[in-house]
Amino acid sequence: MLYNTTILLVLLVYWMALIGHATITSTIIGIAVSAAIVKFMYRIIKISSKSYANQKKFRPQLKISFYIFLYIPWLLWQIILSSLKVATLIWRKASINPMIIETKPNSKTNLGITMLSNSITLTPGTISIVEQGISKIRIHALDINSTADAIKELDKFNLQIMRVTGTKQKNKKISKFN
């Protein structure tokens, strides 16, 4: 209960800072939105924290929720950077080097795989395909200079998703298809 109340208050303060003014209406809306987010986060964290069964639940949940707050602005920044890159390719009418990459996600949970594939698909110039029952993701990238660049970018996404879901990093294999 203390955990949910703390997160609700943090979200409400964040809401009020974004709004820029405090009225009764904006406060009520902020409380409603914050409560909805807390309820949603609780369900996600409850699902993803099953690996912490032998530990106290408050600490892993607090750590995971902290990374969610870091993940969202990071993802928005990646979307902006990718949008600028795609816009530059279009304006300059530059030649592109499309590539399809197949990788095994580091996260083995459905939540982690879904978050990774959706995050990749949200960034302009990329799309991901996940087959049911197969723990591989195929990613089509619009313009990749080398496989090393693709691995570096995927590592960034994997690291962020692993932090949010609370999974530990493992080595992965990446295959390149043209």
N, C-alpha and C positions, 0 to 999 in steps of 0.2 A: 504494500500500500504506500509506504514511504517512497519507494522507487517511482511508482506511477505519479505520485503527487509532485515529486521533484522534477520529473521530466515535463509534466504539465506546466509547472511554473516557469521552467526554462523556455518552453515553447511559447508561453504567453508573453514573457518578456521579449523574446525574439519577435513575435508578432507585433507588439506595441512599438518596438524600435523600427520595424519596417513601415508601419502605418504612419508614424511620426506625430500622432496626436492621440490623446486619450479621451474618448467620449464613452458614454454608457453603451451605445450601439456597437462601437468597435471593440469594446471590452467583452461584451456578450458574444459577439461573433468570434473573437479571439479565443475565448474559453471553449466554445463549441468546436472550433477547428482543432484546437490543441487537444481536447478530449478525444476527438475522432482519430487524430494521429497517434495518441498514446494507446488507444485500443488497437489500432492497426499494428503499431510497433510491437505491442505485447504479444500479439499472435505470431508475428514473424520471429521474434526473439525466442518465444516458447518453442517453436518448431526447430529453430536452428541451434538452440542451446541443449539439445538432447545429448550431445557429446560431453557435456559438462555434468553428467548425472552424479558423479562422485564428489563434485566440488560444491561450494556454496553458490547458489544461483545469483545472488545480487551482484557480485563482482564481475562475472562474465557478461551478464546482461548490461551492466553499466558500460563495460568496455566496448561491447558490440554497438550499443546505442551511440556512444561517442563517435565511433567510426562511421556510423550512418550520417551524422552531422558533417563529417569531413568528406564523405563520399559524394554527397549531392552537389556541393559547389565544385568539387574536382571534376565530376562528370559534366556539369554545365560548361566548365572551362574547356574540357576536351571537345565538346560539341562546337563551341565557338572556334577553337583552333582548326578543327576539321572543316567547318563551314568556310573559313577564310582560305584554307588550302584548296578546297573544291572551287570556290569562286575565282581564285587566282588561275587555276587550270582552265576554267571556262573563258575568262577574260583574255588570257594570253593565247588561247587556242593551242595550248601546248599538247604535245603527244603524251598519252598516258601509258602506264605500264600496269595493266590489271593483273591480279594474281589471285588464285584461290589457294588458301592455306588450310590444312587440316590439323587440328590440335586436340589433345586430350586436356580438358579443363582440370586445374588443380583441385577444385572443389568437387566432391563426389555427391553432395546433396542436391536435390532438385532445386532448392532455393538458390544455391550458388551457381549452378549451371544456367538457370533461368536469368538470374541477374547479369551474369557475364554475357550471355547471348543478346539480351535486350540492350545492355550498355553498348555493345559493339554495334548493334543495328541502329541505335539512336544516333551514333556519330555519322555525319554525312560522308558518303563515299564508301561505306562498308555495309555489308549485310551478312548475317550469320544464319546458318542452317543447322538445326539439331534434329537428329533422327531419334525417334522414340526407341528406348531400349538400348541405344548405342551411346556410349559415353565419349563421343567425339563431336567436335564442332567444326564445321566447314565455314570459312570466312572468305567472302569475296571482297577484296580491297581494290579500289579504283586506281590508285597509283602508289605502288611500293617500289622503292629503288632496289632493295635486296632482301633476301630472306632474313638476314641479321636485323634489318630495320623492323621487319614484321615481328620477329621474336621479341625485340626490345619493347615494342608497343604492346604486344600481348602480355608481356611480363608486368607492365604497368597496370593493365586492367585486372589481371589475375591477382596481383598483390592487393589492390583495393577491395576486390570482391572477397578475398580470403580474410581480410581484416574485418569486413562487415559481418561475414558469416561465422567467423571465429575458427576457421579451419587452418591447419598448418600447411606450410609450403612443401610441395613435392616436385621432383623433376618431371618434365613433360617432354613428349616427342612431337615435333612439328614436321609435317610433310608439305612440300611445295608442289602445286599443280599449275600448269600453264594452260 
